[in-house]
Amino acid sequence: MKRQRNRGRVAAAALAAMCAVAVLPGRVHAADPGVYAFDPDAKKVQGATANVEASELDEGVPYRSTIRPGEKLYYRVALDDVSNAYVSAVAVPGGSGPVAYGDGIEVSLRETDDTRCGSERAVFGSGEYARPVTAYAYRTIEEGAASCQESGQYDVLVERETKDASDTRAWDLELRFLKEPRLKNASAMPTEAPESWPSATPQPLAGKQRKRPGGSGYSEATSLENGRWQDTVAPGQTRFYRVPVGWGQQIHATAGLSNSTGTATEFVGSALTLSLANPAQGFVSEASLSYSGGPASASLRPLPPVAYRNRYDSSTQVSAMRFAGWYYLAVSLSPKLKASYGAAPIPYELSVQVKNRAGESPYEGDAGVFGVTDQDREVARKGQNAEQAAKSGPMKVVAAAGIGTGAVLVLGLGVWTLLARRRAAAPAPAPSGTPGAPGPGAPRGR
């Protein structure tokens, strides 16, 4: 019995150690509310001022770079002659200070002779406070197009505009290059924008409100499904979420900021900004609210259902709803609230509704980030971010806490060795019964 108890204690200790490792938290939110969580797998890359010296970006790999006021930086991508391509840039200003109305970045994709293929700007708008903003450049394959259709090297140009000459701070950049999958039947796809789509505002959601904290960057974005979600946001902070939106589905989102528990009633314009980005991290739409200490809310304008043909619309918010996948919501609170309402986080509710049944993907084979799977919907139900979802499968409990395979093997070998030593050191069991008597369970003679 003593040997069994020792073995049980050792096994229990080993299990407790492994469980302790398994529940170790991953990256926690930084104390500074303005800190952005870059993709942990991001590679550092230096932008070039001369396009011929530009570093090449690999498809699907996150990159991290920096840009100073007034700089124009080049990067390179290799494109084939059949794929639509997207290069996104998330601009992350240092600190959470003021910015001018037109400050921001422009991202463009160009042929090496400087012919522009596609571009997008990311600006701070009426909010006029520093926060992460995103934009993408694109190259689309179109029948009869005269430029940007050939395979070869293309330039990615990121330009920063800063109106305040005294602002010399560098901004961080998070870059990503993606290719859209090939279509099953390109000739059958519509080539005109939709003439109309449901634009009615949905009824407010009922049901219980649930707590689900957002992440500090796109890579940490917390997954959401339909529902009313509660979180807090501090002045100068941005919280990130992601929602799976399939083909033919329509997303609606509203952010409602709670009343202040103090006595302050100072007016702050554009106090909270709710923004939406598509699966390629291209800007879709945003809404803002003003704050005077009482409850306030802002909703995104009605957006069209996800459809391939949306890309042919001249409106940014329509054309950006061109593919299925994870759509990103960001909630930013102005640092101006700190002076009147304090630095403490303020509660808010994020209401999310995805309407309609998801349709079939138009792509050939795996859609990658441009599709929604049953697993994605399960991840949304659980509220996991991308890293948690990737590490939550079978046999990955320990790995989810950041421990490697080698460490698991070492831990297992240590437990096995300890058990063996315990067995070797334990005294032999005393014989039971009288000499010559059969032991328990032994066959008895007739």
C-alpha positions in Angstrom: 0.0 0.0 0.0 2.9 2.4 0.8 4.3 1.9 -2.7 1.0 2.6 -4.3 0.6 5.7 -2.2 4.0 7.0 -3.2 3.3 6.3 -6.8 0.0 8.1 -6.5 1.7 11.1 -4.9 4.4 11.3 -7.6 1.8 11.0 -10.4 -0.4 13.6 -8.7 2.6 16.0 -8.3 3.6 15.5 -12.0 0.0 16.1 -13.0 -0.2 19.2 -10.8 3.0 20.5 -12.3 1.8 20.0 -15.8 -1.5 21.6 -15.1 0.2 24.5 -13.4 2.2 25.0 -16.6 -0.9 24.6 -18.8 -2.8 27.3 -17.0 0.1 29.9 -17.1 -1.3 33.0 -18.8 0.0 34.0 -22.2 0.7 37.6 -23.1 -1.2 39.9 -20.7 -2.3 43.4 -21.6 0.4 45.9 -21.0 0.0 48.4 -18.1 0.2 51.3 -20.6 -3.3 51.4 -22.3 -1.8 52.8 -25.5 0.5 49.8 -26.1 -0.3 47.8 -29.3 0.3 44.0 -29.3 2.2 43.2 -32.5 2.0 39.7 -34.1 4.5 37.6 -32.1 5.7 36.0 -35.3 6.3 39.4 -37.1 9.7 39.7 -38.8 11.5 43.0 -38.7 12.0 44.7 -42.1 13.4 48.0 -43.0 11.6 50.1 -45.6 13.8 51.6 -48.4 13.8 55.1 -49.7 14.9 53.8 -53.1 12.5 51.3 -54.7 15.3 49.2 -56.2 16.7 48.6 -52.7 13.4 47.4 -51.2 13.2 44.2 -49.2 10.7 41.6 -50.5 7.7 40.6 -48.4 6.7 36.9 -48.3 3.0 36.0 -48.6 1.2 35.3 -45.4 4.2 36.4 -43.2 3.6 39.3 -40.7 6.3 42.0 -40.7 7.1 44.9 -38.5 8.7 48.2 -39.6 8.8 51.9 -38.7 8.2 55.2 -40.6 9.0 58.7 -39.7 7.1 61.9 -40.5 7.1 62.7 -44.3 8.9 59.4 -45.2 8.1 57.4 -48.3 9.2 53.8 -47.8 9.3 51.0 -50.4 8.9 47.3 -50.0 8.6 44.6 -52.7 6.3 41.7 -53.5 6.3 39.1 -56.3 3.0 38.6 -58.0 1.7 36.1 -60.5 -0.7 36.9 -63.4 -3.8 35.2 -61.9 -4.1 36.2 -58.3 -5.7 39.3 -56.7 -3.2 40.6 -54.1 -3.4 42.7 -51.0 -0.8 44.4 -48.8 -2.0 45.9 -45.5 -0.2 48.4 -43.2 -1.3 49.0 -39.6 0.1 52.3 -38.4 0.8 52.4 -34.7 1.7 55.9 -33.5 3.9 56.2 -30.4 2.0 57.2 -27.3 -1.6 58.5 -27.4 -1.1 62.2 -28.0 -2.9 64.5 -30.3 -2.7 64.2 -34.1 -4.0 66.5 -36.8 -7.2 65.8 -38.8 -5.3 64.7 -42.0 -2.5 62.8 -40.3 -2.1 59.2 -41.4 -0.6 56.9 -44.0 -1.3 55.9 -47.6 -0.5 52.5 -48.9 -0.2 51.9 -52.6 0.8 48.9 -54.8 2.7 49.9 -58.0 4.4 48.5 -61.0 8.2 49.2 -60.9 7.7 52.0 -63.4 5.5 53.7 -60.7 2.1 52.8 -62.4 -0.4 52.8 -59.5 -2.5 49.6 -59.2 -4.5 50.4 -56.1 -4.2 52.3 -52.9 -6.0 53.3 -49.6 -5.4 56.0 -47.0 -5.7 55.6 -43.2 -6.3 58.8 -41.3 -7.4 59.7 -37.8 -10.3 61.9 -38.9 -12.4 63.9 -36.5 -11.1 61.8 -33.6 -7.8 63.7 -33.8 -6.0 61.3 -31.3 -3.4 58.7 -32.0 -4.6 55.1 -32.2 -3.9 52.1 -34.5 -5.3 52.7 -38.0 -5.1 50.3 -41.0 -5.2 50.5 -44.8 -4.5 48.2 -47.7 -3.3 48.4 -51.3 -4.4 45.9 -53.9 -3.9 44.5 -57.3 -6.9 43.0 -59.0 -7.0 40.9 -62.2 -9.5 42.3 -64.6 -10.3 41.3 -68.1 -9.2 44.0 -70.5 -7.2 45.9 -68.0 -4.1 47.6 -69.4 -1.8 47.7 -66.3 -0.9 45.7 -63.2 -1.8 42.4 -64.8 1.6 40.8 -65.5 3.6 38.6 -63.2 6.8 40.0 -61.7 8.1 42.4 -59.1 5.8 45.1 -57.7 6.5 48.0 -55.3 4.6 48.6 -52.1 4.8 52.3 -51.1 3.9 53.5 -47.6 3.7 57.2 -47.2 3.3 59.1 -43.9 1.7 62.5 -43.7 2.2 64.6 -40.6 1.0 68.2 -40.6 2.7 69.2 -37.3 6.4 69.9 -38.3 7.4 69.5 -34.6 6.3 65.9 -34.5 9.4 63.8 -35.1 8.1 60.6 -33.5 8.5 57.4 -35.5 5.4 55.2 -36.0 5.5 51.5 -36.0 4.1 49.5 -38.9 2.6 46.0 -39.1 2.7 44.8 -42.7 1.0 41.7 -44.3 0.9 40.5 -47.9 -1.9 38.1 -49.0 -3.2 36.6 -52.2 -6.8 35.8 -52.8 -7.5 32.2 -53.9 -8.4 31.4 -57.4 -12.1 31.2 -58.4 -13.8 27.9 -59.3 -15.5 29.5 -62.3 -14.2 33.0 -63.0 -16.4 33.4 -66.2 -19.6 32.8 -64.2 -18.8 35.6 -61.6 -20.7 38.9 -61.8 -18.5 41.9 -62.9 -20.8 44.7 -61.8 -21.5 46.1 -58.3 -24.8 45.2 -56.6 -27.6 47.7 -57.4 -29.3 47.3 -54.0 -29.0 45.4 -50.8 -30.8 45.3 -47.4 -29.9 48.5 -45.6 -32.4 48.5 -42.7 -31.0 48.8 -39.1 -31.7 45.6 -37.2 -33.7 45.6 -34.0 -31.5 45.8 -30.8 -30.4 42.5 -29.4 -32.2 41.0 -26.4 -30.7 38.4 -24.1 -28.1 38.4 -21.4 -25.0 40.5 -21.6 -21.7 38.6 -21.3 -18.2 39.7 -20.4 -15.4 39.1 -23.0 -12.2 41.3 -22.8 -10.8 42.4 -26.1 -7.2 42.1 -27.3 -4.5 44.8 -27.8 -3.9 44.2 -31.5 -5.1 42.3 -34.6 -3.2 39.2 -33.6 -4.8 39.2 -30.2 -8.3 40.1 -31.4 -10.9 38.2 -29.3 -13.4 36.2 -31.3 -17.1 37.1 -30.9 -20.4 35.6 -32.1 -23.8 37.2 -32.1 -24.5 38.8 -28.7 -24.1 41.6 -26.3 -20.5 41.8 -25.0 -19.2 43.8 -22.1 -15.7 45.1 -21.7 -13.8 48.2 -20.4 -11.6 50.6 -22.3 -9.2 53.2 -20.8 -8.5 56.6 -22.3 -5.9 56.2 -25.0 -6.6 52.4 -25.3 -7.9 50.3 -28.3 -9.6 47.0 -27.9 -9.7 44.5 -30.8 -12.2 41.8 -31.6 -13.0 39.6 -34.6 -16.2 38.1 -36.0 -16.6 35.4 -38.6 -18.7 36.6 -41.5 -19.5 34.2 -44.3 -20.5 34.7 -47.9 -23.9 36.4 -48.1 -23.8 37.4 -44.4 -24.3 40.9 -43.2 -22.6 42.3 -40.0 -24.0 45.0 -37.8 -22.2 46.4 -34.7 -23.0 49.0 -32.0 -20.8 50.3 -29.2 -22.4 51.8 -26.1 -20.3 53.7 -23.6 -21.4 53.6 -20.0 -22.2 56.7 -17.9 -19.5 58.1 -15.7 -19.9 57.3 -12.0 -18.4 60.7 -11.1 -19.9 64.2 -11.3 -18.0 65.4 -14.4 -20.1 66.5 -17.4 -17.4 68.0 -19.7 -18.2 67.5 -23.4 -15.6 65.4 -25.4 -16.2 65.1 -29.2 -15.4 61.8 -30.9 -14.7 60.3 -27.5 -15.1 56.7 -28.7 -14.4 55.3 -32.2 -15.8 52.0 -33.4 -14.1 50.8 -36.6 -14.3 47.7 -38.9 -11.6 46.1 -41.0 -12.0 43.2 -43.5 -10.0 39.9 -43.4 -7.1 41.5 -45.4 -7.1 44.3 -42.7 -8.4 46.8 -45.2 -10.5 49.6 -43.7 -14.3 49.2 -44.1 -16.1 51.7 -42.0 -16.2 53.6 -38.6 -18.5 55.4 -36.3 -17.8 57.7 -33.3 -19.7 59.1 -30.4 -19.4 62.2 -28.2 -19.4 62.0 -24.4 -20.7 64.2 -21.6 -20.7 61.8 -18.8 -23.9 60.1 -19.7 -24.6 56.9 -21.7 -23.8 57.2 -25.4 -23.7 54.9 -28.3 -22.5 54.7 -31.9 -23.4 52.2 -34.7 -21.7 51.3 -37.9 -23.7 52.3 -41.0 -25.5 49.3 -42.5 -23.1 47.4 -44.7 -23.9 45.1 -47.6 -23.8 41.3 -47.3 -20.4 39.8 -48.2 -20.3 39.3 -51.9 -17.5 38.9 -54.6 -19.2 41.5 -56.7 -19.0 44.2 -54.0 -15.4 44.9 -55.2 -16.8 46.7 -58.3 -18.6 49.4 -56.2 -17.0 52.8 -56.0 -17.8 53.1 -52.3 -15.0 52.0 -50.0 -17.4 50.5 -47.4 -19.1 48.5 -50.1 -16.1 47.3 -52.0 -14.3 46.3 -48.8 -17.0 43.7 -48.1 -15.6 41.6 -51.0 -14.7 38.4 -49.2 -15.7 36.2 -46.3 -13.5 35.6 -43.2 -12.7 37.2 -39.9 -13.8 40.8 -39.8 -12.1 43.0 -37.1 -13.8 45.4 -34.8 -11.7 48.0 -32.9 -13.0 50.2 -30.0 -10.8 53.2 -29.2 -11.3 55.7 -26.4 -9.9 59.2 -26.7 -7.1 60.1 -24.2 -8.9 63.5 -23.8 -11.3 61.8 -21.4 -8.5 61.4 -18.9 -8.5 65.1 -17.9 -12.1 65.2 -16.9 -13.1 61.6 -16.2 -9.9 60.1 -14.9 -7.6 57.3 -16.2 -9.8 54.4 -15.0 -11.3 52.2 -17.7 -14.9 52.9 -18.6 -17.4 50.0 -19.2 -19.0 49.6 -22.6 -21.2 47.2 -24.5 -20.4 45.9 -28.0 -23.4 44.5 -29.7 -22.7 42.2 -32.7 -25.2 40.7 -35.2 -24.4 38.6 -38.2 -27.5 38.1 -40.4 -28.3 35.5 -43.0 -27.2 31.9 -43.6 -23.7 31.6 -45.0 -23.4 30.7 -48.7 -20.9 28.6 -50.6 -17.3 29.8 -51.2 -16.6 30.8 -54.9 -12.9 29.8 -54.5 -11.2 26.7 -55.7 -9.9 24.6 -52.8 -9.1 26.0 -49.4 -10.1 29.6 -49.0 -7.6 30.3 -46.2 -8.2 33.6 -44.4 -10.9 34.4 -47.0 -13.4 31.9 -45.7 -15.3 30.8 -42.6 -15.2 27.2 -41.3 -17.2 25.4 -38.7 -14.1 25.5 -36.6 -14.0 29.3 -36.9 -17.6 29.5 -35.6 -16.6 27.2 -32.6 -13.6 29.5 -31.9 -16.0 32.5 -31.9 -18.3 30.7 -29.5 -15.4 30.0 -27.1 -14.1 33.6 -27.4 -10.5 32.6 -28.4 -8.0 34.7 -30.3 -6.0 33.3 -33.1 -3.1 32.1 -31.0 -5.3 30.4 -28.4 -7.3 28.7 -31.2 -4.1 27.4 -32.8 -2.9 25.9 -29.6 -6.1 24.5 -28.2 -6.3 21.2 -30.1 -5.6 17.7 -28.6 -2.2 17.1 -27.2 -1.5 20.9 -27.1 -2.5 21.7 -23.6 1.1 22.2 -22.4 2.1 23.9 -25.6 -0.6 26.4 -25.2 1.2 27.7 -22.1 4.4 28.3 -24.0 6.3 25.1 -23.2 8.0 23.3 -26.0 7.9 19.7 -27.1 11.4 19.1 -25.7 10.4 20.4 -22.3 7.4 18.1 -22.3 9.6 15.1 -23.0 12.1 16.1 -20.3 9.2 16.4 -17.8 7.8 13.1 -18.8 11.3 11.4 -18.5 11.8 12.9 -15.1 8.5 11.6 -13.8 9.2 8.1 -15.3 12.7 8.1 -13.6 11.3 9.2 -10.3 8.7 6.4 -10.4 11.4 3.8 -11.2 13.5 4.9 -8.3 10.6 4.8 -6.0 9.8 1.2 -7.1 13.5 0.2 -6.7 13.7 1.7 -3.2 10.5 0.2 -1.9 10.8 -2.9 0.3 9.4 -6.2 -1.0 5.8 -6.9 0.2 5.5 -9.3 3.1 4.1 -12.7 2.3 0.4 -13.1 3.2 -1.1 -16.0 5.0 0.8 -19.1 6.4 3.8 -20.6 4.6 2.8 -22.6 1.6 -0.8 -21.2 1.7 -2.1 -20.0 -1.7 -2.2 -16.2 -2.1 -5.3 -14.2 -2.9 -6.8 -15.2 -6.1 -4.7 -18.4 -6.5 -6.6 -21.5 -7.7 -7.6 -23.8 -4.8 -7.4 -27.5 -5.1 -10.5 -29.7 -4.9 
